[in-house]
């Protein structure tokens, strides 16, 4: 008795939805990535190290305060940040360089000034999650 290939039979009669195909491809890629990460313990360790480094950067209250001012006030220059955190401009610049290295803040030049802002919404979310955790 001949075997019937139901998948081939159905695919020839059912129209293919491009959005459905794209979603299936994305899911397949995610599964492949998840399996690859699970198989490579060094990748898990590398992520753990990177996360720990970000928390080390945020372990300095001055840096957290600088980020909070940027979230509250938006773009600010070193001079304004120094006034808010009551530190010298050189100290604030040092902290901003570290925050920029870890992509917690970004900068852009406007004339002679450099303006700083949180890198993206994840920075604010991270601080908000920490506050929520402390309040529980």
Backbone as a chain_set.jsonl record, in Angstrom:
{"seq": "XXXXXXXXXXXXXXXXXXXXXXXXXXXXXXXXXXXXXXXXXXXXXXXXXXXXXXXXXXXXXXXXXXXXXXXXXXXXXXXXXXXXXXXXXXXXXXXXXXXXXXXXXXXXXXXXXXXXXXXXXXXXXXXXXXXXXXXX", "coords": {"N": [[0.844, -1.178, 0.0], [0.58, 2.208, -0.818], [2.173, 4.973, 0.732], [0.752, 7.99, 1.877], [1.678, 11.308, 1.499], [0.821, 13.567, 3.594], [1.539, 16.185, 4.322], [2.732, 17.267, 1.983], [0.532, 17.03, 0.309], [-1.352, 18.726, 1.568], [-0.015, 21.185, 1.498], [-0.025, 21.841, -1.15], [-2.619, 22.561, -1.618], [-3.403, 24.489, 0.254], [-3.254, 27.962, 0.641], [-0.247, 29.832, 1.132], [0.55, 31.826, 3.834], [2.421, 34.695, 4.007], [3.159, 36.098, 6.368], [2.759, 34.18, 8.322], [4.639, 32.297, 7.558], [6.975, 33.799, 7.949], [6.869, 34.189, 10.723], [7.153, 31.536, 11.546], [9.739, 31.022, 10.629], [11.219, 32.825, 12.218], [10.726, 31.77, 14.754], [11.965, 29.274, 14.452], [14.626, 30.105, 14.152], [15.045, 31.246, 16.683], [14.771, 28.981, 18.319], [16.979, 27.491, 17.414], [19.063, 29.192, 18.185], [18.709, 29.198, 20.979], [19.207, 26.503, 21.573], [21.878, 26.393, 20.771], [23.1, 28.127, 22.613], [22.523, 26.778, 24.987], [24.073, 24.532, 24.624], [26.633, 25.49, 24.78], [28.511, 26.076, 27.35], [30.436, 28.021, 27.83], [29.441, 30.301, 26.636], [27.3, 30.903, 28.264], [28.658, 31.468, 30.626], [30.151, 33.674, 29.758], [28.099, 35.562, 29.335], [27.222, 35.813, 31.974], [29.446, 37.005, 33.139], [29.481, 39.467, 31.776], [27.056, 40.584, 32.614], [27.559, 40.812, 35.362], [29.6, 42.723, 35.252], [28.189, 45.012, 34.414], [26.565, 45.406, 36.656], [28.579, 45.936, 38.501], [29.466, 48.421, 37.575], [27.172, 49.879, 38.089], [27.217, 49.79, 40.808], [28.288, 51.953, 41.989], [27.181, 54.707, 43.694], [27.261, 57.357, 42.739], [27.329, 57.101, 39.955], [24.863, 55.909, 39.486], [23.259, 57.981, 40.375], [23.893, 59.958, 38.478], [22.804, 58.777, 36.18], [20.1, 58.735, 36.966], [19.57, 61.496, 37.056], [19.881, 62.112, 34.353], [17.773, 60.608, 33.288], [15.605, 61.89, 34.477], [15.936, 64.644, 33.704], [16.56, 64.61, 31.034], [18.607, 65.194, 28.119], [21.837, 66.296, 29.06], [24.647, 68.394, 29.789], [28.091, 68.056, 30.874], [28.707, 70.071, 32.729], [26.16, 70.832, 33.788], [25.356, 68.376, 34.885], [27.355, 68.046, 36.806], [26.693, 70.078, 38.596], [24.214, 69.129, 39.553], [24.882, 66.681, 40.809], [26.699, 67.543, 42.569], [29.563, 67.514, 42.271], [32.924, 67.717, 40.94], [33.54, 68.778, 37.546], [35.435, 67.242, 36.226], [35.398, 64.834, 37.658], [32.78, 63.973, 37.163], [32.942, 63.695, 34.386], [34.735, 61.559, 34.257], [33.16, 59.464, 35.372], [31.106, 59.43, 33.477], [32.498, 58.57, 31.226], [33.013, 55.92, 31.886], [30.362, 54.958, 32.115], [29.552, 55.34, 29.49], [31.238, 53.566, 28.171], [30.166, 51.128, 28.939], [27.79, 51.25, 27.656], [25.633, 52.482, 28.932], [25.05, 55.124, 28.963], [24.848, 57.556, 26.326], [26.464, 59.792, 24.052], [26.417, 62.985, 22.378], [27.669, 65.446, 20.226], [27.185, 68.909, 20.387], [27.879, 71.672, 18.956], [30.32, 73.147, 20.882], [29.796, 71.719, 23.125], [29.238, 68.565, 24.784], [26.581, 66.45, 24.916], [24.774, 64.334, 27.086], [22.823, 61.376, 27.472], [20.574, 58.782, 28.663], [21.364, 55.56, 27.316], [19.357, 53.883, 26.149], [15.911, 52.802, 26.502], [16.164, 50.579, 28.099], [17.96, 51.083, 30.137], [16.659, 52.79, 31.937], [14.584, 51.025, 32.589], [16.007, 48.991, 33.864], [16.963, 50.287, 36.198], [14.497, 50.93, 37.32], [13.415, 48.378, 37.8], [15.201, 47.493, 39.747], [14.592, 49.305, 41.827], [11.904, 48.575, 42.271], [12.293, 45.985, 43.182], [13.668, 46.493, 45.581], [11.692, 47.724, 47.047], [9.891, 45.742, 47.617]], "CA": [[0.0, 0.0, 0.0], [1.384, 3.419, -0.952], [2.013, 5.94, 1.809], [0.315, 9.299, 1.414], [2.389, 12.422, 2.135], [-0.215, 14.547, 3.916], [2.116, 17.528, 4.328], [2.851, 17.713, 0.592], [-0.813, 17.129, -0.231], [-1.981, 19.915, 2.13], [0.67, 22.411, 1.085], [-0.371, 22.18, -2.525], [-3.998, 23.044, -1.675], [-3.612, 25.598, 1.185], [-2.401, 29.102, 0.304], [0.77, 30.126, 2.133], [0.495, 33.177, 4.375], [3.807, 35.133, 4.209], [3.382, 36.463, 7.77], [2.857, 32.92, 9.058], [5.948, 31.728, 7.193], [8.005, 34.594, 8.6], [6.811, 33.869, 12.149], [7.699, 30.197, 11.708], [11.183, 31.148, 10.458], [11.763, 33.488, 13.411], [10.667, 30.786, 15.833], [13.003, 28.275, 14.19], [15.908, 30.73, 14.463], [15.125, 31.383, 18.136], [15.034, 27.649, 18.859], [18.361, 27.133, 17.081], [19.926, 30.006, 19.041], [18.567, 28.702, 22.344], [19.933, 25.239, 21.665], [23.309, 26.674, 20.66], [23.542, 28.697, 23.888], [22.464, 25.73, 25.999], [25.145, 23.58, 24.386], [27.927, 26.117, 24.983], [28.59, 26.66, 28.695], [31.28, 29.222, 27.831], [28.585, 31.434, 26.293], [26.536, 31.213, 29.477], [29.612, 32.102, 31.535], [30.466, 34.995, 29.214], [26.964, 36.44, 29.647], [27.237, 36.062, 33.414], [30.522, 37.97, 33.391], [29.06, 40.769, 31.261], [26.002, 41.093, 33.506], [28.229, 41.211, 36.601], [30.312, 43.977, 34.989], [27.216, 46.108, 34.416], [26.189, 45.66, 38.048], [29.723, 46.588, 39.148], [29.416, 49.827, 37.181], [26.033, 50.486, 38.787], [27.395, 49.711, 42.26], [28.73, 53.271, 42.444], [25.995, 55.574, 43.832], [27.387, 58.548, 41.895], [26.938, 56.742, 38.589], [23.401, 55.733, 39.479], [22.685, 59.319, 40.503], [24.04, 60.604, 37.164], [21.787, 58.194, 35.284], [18.791, 59.204, 37.401], [19.428, 62.888, 36.617], [19.669, 62.088, 32.908], [16.415, 60.114, 33.038], [14.67, 62.929, 34.919], [16.081, 65.921, 33.013], [16.866, 64.45, 29.613], [19.989, 65.505, 27.741], [22.539, 67.252, 29.903], [26.096, 68.491, 29.595], [28.87, 67.732, 32.076], [28.58, 71.177, 33.684], [24.87, 70.726, 34.476], [25.378, 67.162, 35.698], [28.232, 68.299, 37.951], [25.916, 70.863, 39.557], [23.176, 68.29, 40.148], [25.447, 65.651, 41.691], [27.607, 68.261, 43.465], [30.922, 67.009, 42.079], [33.671, 68.465, 39.928], [33.276, 68.365, 36.174], [36.365, 66.17, 35.85], [34.897, 63.584, 38.256], [31.584, 63.577, 36.411], [33.427, 63.217, 33.08], [35.303, 60.219, 34.479], [32.039, 58.531, 35.529], [30.403, 59.345, 32.19], [33.31, 57.744, 30.323], [32.747, 54.522, 32.265], [28.974, 54.658, 31.745], [29.499, 55.261, 28.031], [31.92, 52.33, 27.78], [29.236, 50.015, 29.163], [26.578, 51.569, 26.895], [24.542, 52.893, 29.8], [24.728, 56.459, 28.458], [25.439, 57.877, 25.024], [26.777, 61.214, 23.942], [26.405, 63.601, 21.061], [28.279, 66.771, 20.259], [26.39, 70.033, 19.893], [28.821, 72.789, 19.021], [31.465, 72.843, 21.745], [29.349, 70.902, 24.258], [28.859, 67.172, 24.591], [25.353, 66.193, 25.67], [24.635, 62.932, 27.484], [21.476, 60.878, 27.71], [20.601, 57.318, 28.815], [21.558, 54.922, 26.01], [18.057, 53.485, 25.63], [14.895, 52.613, 27.547], [16.543, 49.48, 28.991], [18.676, 51.628, 31.291], [15.621, 53.209, 32.884], [13.887, 49.815, 33.04], [16.886, 48.297, 34.797], [16.915, 51.0, 37.479], [13.139, 50.806, 37.861], [13.297, 47.017, 38.343], [15.959, 47.455, 41.008], [13.786, 49.998, 42.829], [10.746, 47.737, 42.587], [12.793, 44.866, 43.977], [13.989, 46.993, 46.915], [10.449, 48.111, 47.73], [9.089, 44.56, 47.98]], "C": [[0.889, 1.243, 0.0], [1.093, 4.364, 0.204], [1.646, 7.288, 1.221], [1.078, 10.365, 2.201], [1.373, 13.536, 2.362], [0.315, 15.975, 3.866], [2.212, 18.077, 2.9], [1.482, 17.907, -0.023], [-1.503, 18.397, 0.262], [-1.334, 21.194, 1.618], [0.325, 22.794, -0.343], [-1.764, 22.787, -2.613], [-4.23, 24.287, -0.801], [-2.7, 26.747, 0.79], [-1.453, 29.426, 1.466], [0.673, 31.594, 2.533], [1.932, 33.626, 4.662], [4.112, 35.492, 5.667], [3.547, 35.208, 8.62], [4.21, 32.259, 8.808], [7.076, 32.471, 7.906], [8.032, 34.291, 10.1], [7.412, 32.494, 12.415], [9.229, 30.213, 11.572], [11.842, 31.78, 11.68], [11.792, 32.527, 14.582], [11.751, 29.726, 15.664], [14.387, 28.836, 14.511], [16.1, 30.862, 15.969], [15.44, 30.036, 18.773], [16.481, 27.234, 18.61], [19.33, 27.913, 17.962], [19.894, 29.503, 20.48], [19.327, 27.403, 22.525], [21.443, 25.466, 21.612], [23.85, 27.23, 21.973], [23.552, 27.625, 24.972], [23.61, 24.733, 25.839], [26.509, 24.163, 24.702], [27.98, 26.773, 26.358], [29.459, 27.912, 28.74], [30.472, 30.462, 27.464], [27.761, 31.862, 27.502], [27.436, 31.943, 30.471], [29.962, 33.507, 31.062], [29.343, 35.985, 29.5], [26.926, 36.784, 31.127], [28.298, 37.103, 33.778], [30.101, 39.366, 32.95], [27.979, 41.396, 32.139], [26.627, 41.59, 34.811], [28.98, 42.525, 36.42], [29.375, 45.175, 34.997], [26.799, 46.43, 35.848], [27.338, 46.271, 38.84], [29.73, 48.078, 38.833], [28.308, 50.536, 37.951], [26.164, 50.415, 40.308], [27.894, 51.036, 42.838], [27.521, 54.207, 42.51], [26.062, 56.833, 42.962], [26.943, 58.249, 40.475], [25.434, 56.557, 38.488], [22.721, 57.095, 39.551], [22.765, 60.067, 39.172], [22.98, 60.074, 36.194], [20.398, 58.673, 35.662], [18.546, 60.647, 36.966], [19.166, 62.932, 35.118], [18.268, 61.595, 32.551], [15.402, 61.209, 33.359], [14.718, 64.167, 34.026], [16.288, 65.795, 31.507], [18.318, 64.794, 29.347], [20.598, 66.564, 28.647], [24.017, 67.251, 29.564], [26.787, 68.214, 30.926], [28.694, 68.811, 33.138], [27.28, 71.067, 34.485], [24.818, 69.494, 35.374], [26.216, 67.364, 36.95], [27.505, 69.106, 39.023], [24.893, 69.994, 40.284], [23.744, 67.28, 41.143], [26.481, 66.217, 42.653], [29.01, 67.647, 43.47], [31.614, 67.887, 41.047], [33.336, 67.928, 38.538], [34.199, 67.229, 35.757], [35.924, 64.83, 36.434], [33.68, 63.062, 37.5], [31.983, 63.049, 35.044], [34.001, 61.816, 33.188], [34.187, 59.176, 34.584], [31.286, 58.351, 34.212], [31.182, 58.485, 31.192], [33.077, 56.261, 30.612], [31.34, 54.112, 31.849], [28.828, 54.516, 30.233], [30.14, 53.965, 27.536], [30.984, 51.121, 27.918], [27.862, 50.255, 28.533], [25.372, 51.853, 27.792], [24.12, 54.331, 29.49], [25.357, 56.608, 27.081], [25.642, 59.387, 24.966], [26.609, 61.679, 22.505], [26.948, 65.013, 21.218], [27.315, 67.785, 19.667], [27.268, 71.277, 20.047], [30.04, 72.391, 19.836], [31.09, 71.932, 22.913], [29.081, 69.462, 23.825], [27.664, 66.925, 25.498], [25.222, 64.691, 25.904], [23.183, 62.61, 27.748], [21.57, 59.376, 27.981], [20.646, 56.662, 27.431], [20.242, 54.495, 25.376], [17.109, 53.239, 26.803], [15.251, 51.48, 28.508], [17.244, 49.979, 30.245], [17.675, 52.05, 32.356], [14.878, 51.994, 33.434], [14.706, 49.06, 34.079], [16.858, 48.965, 36.172], [15.539, 50.871, 38.129], [12.914, 49.417, 38.468], [14.041, 46.884, 39.671], [15.177, 48.141, 42.13], [12.579, 49.175, 43.247], [11.149, 46.581, 43.475], [13.077, 45.304, 45.409], [12.742, 47.32, 47.721], [9.633, 46.912, 48.182], [9.553, 43.966, 49.281]], "O": [[1.859, 1.305, 0.756], [-0.056, 4.543, 0.611], [2.173, 7.682, 0.181], [1.116, 10.323, 3.431], [1.093, 14.337, 1.47], [-0.388, 16.879, 3.413], [1.82, 19.215, 2.641], [1.277, 18.844, -0.795], [-2.166, 19.081, -0.518], [-2.023, 22.175, 1.338], [0.385, 23.971, -0.698], [-2.069, 23.467, -3.593], [-5.148, 25.061, -1.072], [-1.498, 26.546, 0.618], [-1.823, 29.305, 2.634], [0.709, 32.486, 1.687], [2.607, 33.003, 5.481], [5.211, 35.218, 6.15], [4.374, 35.174, 9.531], [4.84, 31.732, 9.725], [8.016, 31.853, 8.407], [9.108, 34.151, 10.682], [8.111, 32.31, 13.411], [9.929, 29.512, 12.301], [12.896, 31.328, 12.126], [12.774, 32.474, 15.323], [12.386, 29.329, 16.642], [15.227, 28.134, 15.073], [17.193, 30.617, 16.479], [16.281, 29.953, 19.667], [17.133, 26.687, 19.499], [20.318, 27.352, 18.437], [20.937, 29.394, 21.125], [20.021, 27.223, 23.526], [22.198, 24.808, 22.328], [24.939, 26.85, 22.404], [24.477, 27.566, 25.782], [24.066, 24.153, 26.824], [27.465, 23.408, 24.878], [27.539, 27.911, 26.514], [29.249, 28.778, 29.59], [30.781, 31.559, 27.928], [27.553, 33.055, 27.729], [27.019, 32.925, 31.086], [30.058, 34.43, 31.872], [29.609, 37.129, 29.87], [26.632, 37.922, 31.494], [28.068, 37.97, 34.621], [30.334, 40.34, 33.665], [27.991, 42.603, 32.377], [26.27, 42.658, 35.307], [29.001, 43.355, 37.329], [29.719, 46.233, 35.523], [26.692, 47.601, 36.213], [27.097, 47.05, 39.763], [29.969, 48.902, 39.715], [28.489, 51.663, 38.412], [25.304, 50.93, 41.022], [27.915, 51.21, 44.057], [26.898, 54.474, 41.482], [25.031, 57.319, 42.499], [26.254, 59.06, 39.857], [24.807, 56.994, 37.523], [21.724, 57.334, 38.869], [21.809, 60.736, 38.782], [22.342, 60.846, 35.478], [19.594, 58.988, 34.785], [17.438, 60.988, 36.553], [18.323, 63.703, 34.658], [17.648, 62.105, 31.618], [14.456, 61.429, 32.602], [13.675, 64.688, 33.63], [16.197, 66.789, 30.787], [19.161, 64.698, 30.239], [19.976, 67.58, 28.961], [24.569, 66.246, 29.113], [26.141, 68.147, 31.971], [28.546, 68.499, 34.32], [27.29, 71.192, 35.71], [24.3, 69.554, 36.489], [25.842, 66.911, 38.032], [27.674, 68.854, 40.216], [24.727, 70.113, 41.498], [23.156, 67.049, 42.199], [27.068, 65.487, 43.451], [29.561, 67.311, 44.518], [30.978, 68.694, 40.369], [32.908, 66.784, 38.38], [33.786, 66.342, 35.01], [36.06, 63.797, 35.778], [33.564, 61.866, 37.233], [31.423, 62.055, 34.582], [33.78, 60.98, 32.312], [34.263, 58.122, 33.952], [30.876, 57.24, 33.876], [30.584, 57.755, 30.402], [32.958, 55.451, 29.692], [31.15, 53.032, 31.29], [28.071, 53.673, 29.753], [29.646, 53.342, 26.597], [31.021, 50.205, 27.096], [26.897, 49.554, 28.837], [24.239, 51.51, 27.456], [22.973, 54.711, 29.726], [26.28, 55.877, 26.721], [25.057, 60.143, 25.741], [26.651, 60.892, 21.559], [26.708, 65.679, 22.225], [26.716, 67.569, 18.614], [27.377, 71.85, 21.131], [30.713, 71.411, 19.519], [31.968, 71.428, 23.614], [28.746, 69.185, 22.674], [27.729, 67.164, 26.704], [25.524, 63.884, 25.025], [22.411, 63.46, 28.19], [22.546, 58.746, 27.574], [20.032, 57.159, 26.487], [20.031, 54.722, 24.185], [17.476, 53.447, 27.96], [14.709, 51.416, 29.611], [17.132, 49.362, 31.304], [17.823, 51.712, 33.53], [14.575, 51.945, 34.626], [14.161, 48.551, 35.059], [16.741, 48.286, 37.192], [15.433, 50.722, 39.347], [12.296, 49.293, 39.526], [13.558, 46.238, 40.601], [15.104, 47.627, 43.247], [12.263, 49.083, 44.433], [10.433, 46.233, 44.415], [12.767, 44.577, 46.352], [12.743, 47.203, 48.946], [8.768, 47.048, 49.046], [8.994, 42.97, 49.739]]}, "num_chains": 1, "name": "protein.A"}
